[in-house]
Every structure is written in C-alpha cells, then in structure tokens.
Amino acid sequence: MGITKTTTYSKGMREFWKKEAVKNYLVQDLFDVDEIVRRLGGCPNNEDYKIIRRYYCIEFIGGEEQFEILDTTKEEFEAHKDDDNTEIDYRTELNYSDFLDKFWFDTFEEALFGYAEPNEQLDFISCVKDTFFELKFEGQAKMFLKNVIDGLNELYTELNYLLKNKNTVYSVGINKIQEVVINHYSESYLNTQNKIINIYKFIYPEIEQEFANVKTINTKLTREEILKKLIGDNKKLTLFEKYEQKLKKNNYLSIDYEWKKGAANLARFFIHCTNEKVIPSHFIEGTRGMDLLRQLYGFEKGRSIDSKAKREKQLTKKERNEFDFLDFD
C-alpha cells in the first residue's frame, strides 16, 4: 500500500510525503510494524531476549517436499522482494518465536505511547503546517489538506484490514505485539485527521463538512478497551475501580460513569491517578491520557486545559488535595 501522491500536484505537495519526519510517522504494512517493535521492544543488554530481523526465501520445488526455506540476506531481499516470480518468494520477519512469551510489554508500551508515536505525530502535524503556508495559492492549500487527510485515511484503512484479517494475513497471522502497534497507530491516524480539521477549519471552513465522515470512521471504544489502554495492569485496575465507586458516592460520577464536575476537577483527578501510579507515568506528557479519560467518562468540556502545563495550573493551593479522600477507607 502506498500513500497517494498524484503527479499533477505542486512540487511542495509532492515533496511533503518525502520528508523524513513524515515518513517516520507512516506505518503502511507489517514490515513497518516490525521495525517499530525492533526499535522500541528490546531489553537492556539483551538479558532476556534479542530481537533480530530474519531474511529468507521460499523456493517452490514441487514433489513431496513442495517447497524449501532458505536463509538469505537483506541485500537479496531488497533486490528481489518485488519480483513477479511464482517459484521463489522473498520474505522477512522478526524472530518472534524467540521472544513472544517473554516480551517486555510495559517498557515497550511506555516508549510507544509515551514519546515515540506522540512525537512522530507532532512532527507530522508541524510538517503539514509548514507545507500549507508554503503553498502560494488557496486552491493548492485546500488540495494539499485533502491529500493529507485522504492519505491518513488510506493508512487507517490498511491497518484495519490487517486487524480484520489478523489470523490469515500474509499466511502467518498477526501476533499480540504487532496488534498493539497496529491498534495504536490506527487510532493515532484518526486523531491526527481530526486535529488537522480542527486546526484549519477557520482558514478552510468547508473542511469540516467535506470530511465530516472522518469523525465517525472509528467505532467507539468500549469501557474495557479504554481501561486496557489507560490502566492496563490488573492490580491497578482494581484500585482505579475502587476510586470510581468513591467518585460516585461523592457525586463526581453518575451511575452510568458520566463525569458530573468540571474540566479542572477531571484534570486534578488525572494528576492524582498519575501521582499514585494508577495511570502509568508515560501519560503525564502530552494529552493522550486525558483524552482516554474523557472518552471513558463521556466528557468533552474544557479540552483547552488538557496539556501537562495547563493541567498543573489547576492544582491551586485550595484544591491541591481534592482527591486525597480516594486513598482513605
């Protein structure tokens, strides 16, 4: 799958997809997924496992054996991966069988959710901004935004195809590590689409109407799915659910888990949860954790205070200990 880069577009629009910061954000197939695992999924000094990319080819020889698997090199793979050859199929994959059951999920997710993907997203949006204002004509700028949103939608569609066919894709299936990466980037591309729409709707008002369907592409995450992303650890989840019961008793949450107080209260609750390590520390930076908490409680008001700096401003001397009651029986 490749991102659409129509040749009739201006040079600036074509060059956008070639920028290193843009390419770093694009996850188009299992090779890209595995590269993220290889880059972020290691362990210190390879003490538990070592992640290695393997290159091999499958040669169809017929007879009882039918095919033979032979190790090859990266150079051979690159030279022949796109060959239209029905007798030899060049492939590459990570040595998942060596480390799948002892993978350090916590440190991998902390790196992926906490800084790797969020920084890539910020760089991508910054590149969109630079290119948008470099284009000389309004029509070019609008066409560029359409190209970007369509490109992100292509990525989303391709990743969701992989998930829907995870047991059969590429004849090898998708494992639980790859699924974490695919789910995360799929959600990220929708998030980026919506951010771009919100940024440029004041300059290009039609963008909201033209891409209104973007906001409904993703199916709403269930409570269980949000909690898995936001809390993860079962012991921490038990404590978080105890917090919620106390929030209900103190009129912060409704019976149906709707937030009944203001945005500042929600920000202070989030800070309390991160201080107590109920919500992982990698959510402290950025707004991803707050966004998940908002989804969990169906609360949209006051998103302007979701950044770390603005959240911390809600910790006034009077309200600093607002949620201390959660930790007392």
N, C-alpha and C positions, 0 to 999 in steps of 0.2 A: 504494500500500500504506500502511495506517495502523496504528499500534500500537493494540491492543485496550484500550479504556478503558470497561468496562461501567458503565452508569449506576447500577446498584444498589450500586456500591462507595461507601465513605465519601468525604466531601469531601477528606480528606487524601490518599487514594489517587488520586482523580481529579486533584487539583492537582499530584501528583508529575510527571506527564508534561508539565505546562505550564511547569515550572521551566526557566529559561534554560540552566542547567548541564546539565540532562537533554537538552533539545532540541539543544544543541550537539554531543552525542555520537551523535545518531541520523542515520544515513545510510540513507535509505529508497529512493532512486531515483537516476537519472543526474544529475538536477539537483543533488542534494546532493553527489554525487561531483565534479561540475564546480566547485561552489563551493569545495571543498577545493583543487582544482587552481588555481583563480583566486586563492585567498587565499595559498597557500604556494608556488606554482610560478613566480612572477615572477623577474626578474633585475634587478640594480641599474641604475637609470636607463634601463630598457628597452633596454639596449645591444644585445642580441641579438634580442629579440622583445618584444611587448607582448600580454598576454592580455586579450581583450575578449569580453564576452558579447553575442551577437547575438540579436535577436528578429525573427522573421519569420512569415509565414503562407503556407500553400499553398492556393491557390484553384483548385478543380477547375472547369474551364470547358468541357470536352468538346472534340470535334472533333480535329483533328490535333495540336494543342498539348497537349490533355488537361488540363494544369494550369499555373498561373503562380505563381512565387515572388516575394513582395513583402516588403520590409523593413517592420517595424512597431516599436512602442515597448514598453517594459516595462509601461506602464500598460495598453496594449491587450492585451498578452499576459495580464496578471493578470485583466483583466476578462472575457476570453473563453476562457481555457485549458480550462475545464471545460464549455464549451458542447457540447450534443449537436447538432453541425452537420456534416452529411455533405459540405457544399460548401466549407467553409473550415476548415483545421486550423492552429491556432496552435502554434508551436514556438519553442524557444530552445536554443542550444548555444554552446560556446566556439569561437573561431576556430582550431581545432586545425590546420587545413591551413597556417596561417601559422607554426606553431612546433613541430609534432610532431617534426620531424627535428633540431631544434637545442635541444630542451628540456634544462634543467639538472637531470638526474635525481639527481645526487649531492646537490646542495643541497636539492632537494625531499624526497628520502627522509630526509635528515638532519633536516629540520624535522618531517616527518610521523612518523617512527619515534622521533625523539629527544625531542620535547617536546609536539607538538600532540595526537596521539592519546593518549599516556600521561597527560597532564594532564587531558584530557577524561574518560578512564576513571576516574581518581582522583576527580574532581569528581562523576561519576555515582554511584560507589560511596558517596561521602560523602552524597549526597542520599538514597540508599537507606537508609543508616543513620539519618539524621535523621527520615525519614518513618516508618521501622519503629518507632522509640522514641516517636514522637508518637501512634501509634495506641493507643487505650485498651484494646482487647480482644484477647486472644490469637488468636481466630479471625480478626479483621481483619488482624492482623500476618502470619499464615500466608497468608491470601488475597492480601495485598499482595505477598509474596515470590513467590508463584506467578504473579501478574500480571506482575511484573518479568521473571522467567525466561522466561515464555511470550512476552513482548514482545521480548526479546533473540533468542529463537529465531525469531520472525517475521522479524526483521531478517536473521538469518543465512540463513534460507530464501530470502528475496527476493534477497539479494546473490548467493547461489549459483545462483539461477535466471538472473540476468543473466550470470553466467560461463558457464553451460552453454549459453546461447543467445547468446553474445557476437558471433557472426557475423551474426545476424539481428535482434537485439532493436531495437525502435524503427525498424526498416528502415535503420539507419545503422551498426550494429555497434558494438563496444567497442574502443577503441584501447589501446595498451600503457600509456599514462599512467593511464587510467581503471582498467585492470586491476590496477595496483599498489595503488591506493586500495581497490578492492573486495576484493582478497585480504587486505589488511591489516586492514580493519575487520571482515571476516567472521571472521578468526582472533581479533580482539580481542573480539568478542561472545561467542564460546565461552569465551575466557579469563575474561571478566567473569562469565559464568554460573558457572563453576567456583569463582571467588573468592567469590562470594556464597554458594554452597553451603557452602564451607569455613568461612566466617565465621559462618554462622547454624546450622550443624548441631548445635552444642552447645546452642542455645536451642530449636531445632526439629529434633529428631533424625530425624523422618520425611523431611526434605527430601532426604537422600541417596538413600533408596530411591525416593521419588516421582520424582526427576529423575535417576535412575541413567543413563538413556539419553542425557542431555546430554553425558556424558563420552565417548560413543562416536559422536557425530554426525559429528565431523570425521574424515576419512581421515588416516591418519598421513602426515606429510610425508616425502618421500624424502630421502636424504642430499643429493642435488643441490639440492633445493628449500631445505633448511635452509642449505646453504652459500651459496646465492644471496642469501638474506635476511641471513645473518650476516656474510659476507665481501664478496660482490658482485664487486669488481674482480678481473679475471683474474690480474693480476700478484701481487696479494696472496694470491689463492687458491693459486697455485703455491708461494709461501713457506709458507702455512699447511699445505699437504700435506707439505712437507719437514719442518715441525715434527712432524707426525703420525708420520712414519717414525722420527724420533728418539725420540718418545714411546714407540713400540712397542719400540725397541731397549732403552730404559731401563725397561721394564716398567710404564709408565703406561697404555698402551693395549694391548688384546688385538688379535689379528689381525683380529677382527670389529668393531673400533672400539668396544669396550666399555671404559669407564673403570675402571681397576683400583685406583686410590688413593682417598683420601678427599675429602670436600667442600672442605676447606681447600686441598688441592692443586689442585683444579679452580678454585677462586676465584683462587689465585695464578697459575695458567696463564692465566686470563681477563685478569687485570691485566697480565701480561706481553704478551699479544697486543694489548691496547689501548695500552700504552706504546709498543710497536713499530709502532703504527698498522696492524697486520694486521686487527684488528677495529676498525671505524670508531668515532670518538670519541663519536658520538651514543648509543652503547650503554653508555657509562660510567655515566650516570644511570639510575636505575630497575633493574629486574630482567629486562627483555626479552632482553638479550643473553645473560645467564646461562641463561635458560630455553631459548633456542635451542641453546646449547652442551650443556645437559643432554639435550635431545632428540637431538642429534647423537650423543651417546655413551651414551644409554640409562641415565642415572644420576639417581636420584631422592633419594638420601640427603642430609640436611643442608641442605634448602632454606631453613632459617631464617637462613643467613648470606649469602643472595644479594643483599641490598641493598648499595649502594655503601659505606655506613659500616661494615657488618659484614664486607664483603669486605676492606676496607683493614686491619681488625684482624687479619687472617690473615697480614699481612706482618710477622711478627716479625723481630727482628734476625738470628736464626739462619736463617730460611727466606726472607729477602728476595730472595736471588739464586738461588733454587731452579731457575729455568728459564733461567739465563744460557747453559747448555750448548746451547740450541736455536739460538743465533746463532753458534756456532763449528763449523767443519767438522772 
